[in-house]
Amino acid sequence: MAIRLGSIVINCADLDRMSAFWAAALELTPGPGDDFRVLRGPGVNVSLQLADTPVTARDQMHLDLFTADQAGEVARLEGLGASFVRHTREPDDDYVVLTDPEGNEFCVCLVDEPD
């Protein structure tokens, strides 16, 4: 299996305020970004994502799983009970949104090397 937890993603309304809080709280280093910002640390990353709609408890956080074998891992996770939601392909971002058996969304992100 070549998949790992890459980041915990928090949807937010105020990216700068949330960056300052989580960077100080967890001693993380914020990267650049106007609508998506990664705060890096030695253990795990926390990513902040500007929400298009008001944030509710249900959609406030999700996991980003990193893998070099996106198609294989998506198929494996679907075999375990995950459901496909959508596949987004952008020049610098390729991820598949799935839901777990209780409907919680998470992303399987294509990366060159999953570490």
C-alpha positions as CSV (number, residue, x, y, z in Angstrom):
1,M,0.0,0.0,0.0
2,A,1.4,3.4,-1.0
3,I,-0.9,5.9,0.5
4,R,-0.4,8.3,3.4
5,L,-2.2,11.1,5.2
6,G,-0.8,14.2,3.6
7,S,-2.8,17.0,5.3
8,I,-5.8,17.7,7.5
9,V,-7.8,20.4,5.6
10,I,-9.9,22.9,7.5
11,N,-12.5,25.0,5.6
12,C,-12.6,28.6,6.9
13,A,-14.0,32.0,6.2
14,D,-10.9,34.1,7.2
15,L,-7.7,32.5,5.8
16,D,-5.3,35.0,7.4
17,R,-6.9,34.7,10.9
18,M,-7.0,31.0,10.8
19,S,-3.4,30.8,9.5
20,A,-2.2,32.9,12.4
21,F,-4.0,30.8,14.9
22,W,-3.0,27.4,13.7
23,A,0.5,28.4,12.9
24,A,1.0,29.6,16.5
25,A,-1.0,26.8,18.1
26,L,0.9,24.0,16.4
27,E,4.2,25.8,15.6
28,L,3.7,25.4,11.9
29,T,5.1,27.5,9.0
30,P,2.5,29.0,6.7
31,G,3.0,28.9,2.9
32,P,1.6,31.3,0.3
33,G,-1.9,31.2,-1.0
34,D,-5.0,33.4,-1.3
35,D,-7.7,30.7,-1.2
36,F,-5.7,27.6,-0.1
37,R,-2.7,27.7,2.3
38,V,-0.6,24.8,3.6
39,L,0.9,25.2,7.1
40,R,3.9,22.8,7.2
41,G,5.3,21.0,10.2
42,P,7.5,18.1,11.0
43,G,4.7,15.7,11.7
44,V,1.7,16.5,9.5
45,N,0.5,19.5,7.5
46,V,-2.6,21.5,8.2
47,S,-4.2,23.1,5.1
48,L,-6.6,25.9,5.2
49,Q,-9.1,26.3,2.4
50,L,-11.3,29.4,1.9
51,A,-14.9,28.2,1.9
52,D,-17.3,29.4,-0.8
53,T,-20.3,29.0,1.5
54,P,-20.7,29.3,5.3
55,V,-18.9,26.6,7.1
56,T,-20.9,24.1,9.0
57,A,-19.8,21.4,11.4
58,R,-20.4,18.7,8.7
59,D,-18.1,20.1,6.1
60,Q,-15.5,21.9,8.2
61,M,-12.6,19.3,7.9
62,H,-11.5,16.5,5.7
63,L,-8.5,14.3,5.1
64,D,-6.2,14.6,2.0
65,L,-4.6,11.3,1.3
66,F,-1.4,11.4,-0.9
67,T,-0.5,8.7,-3.4
68,A,1.5,8.2,-6.6
69,D,-1.1,5.5,-7.6
70,Q,-4.3,7.5,-7.5
71,A,-6.4,5.2,-9.7
72,G,-5.3,2.1,-7.8
73,E,-5.9,3.6,-4.4
74,V,-9.3,4.9,-5.4
75,A,-10.3,1.5,-6.6
76,R,-9.0,-0.1,-3.4
77,L,-10.9,2.4,-1.2
78,E,-14.1,1.9,-3.2
79,G,-13.7,-1.8,-2.6
80,L,-13.6,-1.1,1.1
81,G,-16.9,0.9,0.9
82,A,-15.9,4.4,-0.2
83,S,-18.1,6.1,-2.8
84,F,-17.0,8.3,-5.7
85,V,-18.1,12.0,-5.7
86,R,-15.9,13.7,-8.3
87,H,-12.5,13.9,-9.9
88,T,-10.9,17.3,-10.3
89,R,-7.9,17.8,-12.6
90,E,-6.2,21.1,-12.7
91,P,-2.7,22.0,-13.9
92,D,-1.2,21.9,-10.4
93,D,-3.8,19.8,-8.6
94,D,-5.3,16.4,-9.3
95,Y,-7.6,14.8,-6.7
96,V,-10.6,12.5,-6.4
97,V,-13.2,13.2,-3.8
98,L,-14.7,10.1,-2.1
99,T,-17.0,9.6,0.8
100,D,-16.5,7.0,3.5
101,P,-19.4,4.6,4.3
102,E,-21.1,7.3,6.5
103,G,-20.8,10.0,3.9
104,N,-17.8,11.9,5.2
105,E,-15.8,13.4,2.3
106,F,-12.0,12.9,1.8
107,C,-9.6,13.4,-1.1
108,V,-7.1,11.1,-2.8
109,C,-4.5,13.4,-4.2
110,L,-2.1,12.5,-6.9
111,V,1.5,13.2,-5.9
112,D,4.8,12.2,-7.5
113,E,6.2,10.5,-4.4
114,P,4.0,9.8,-1.3
115,D,7.0,9.6,1.0
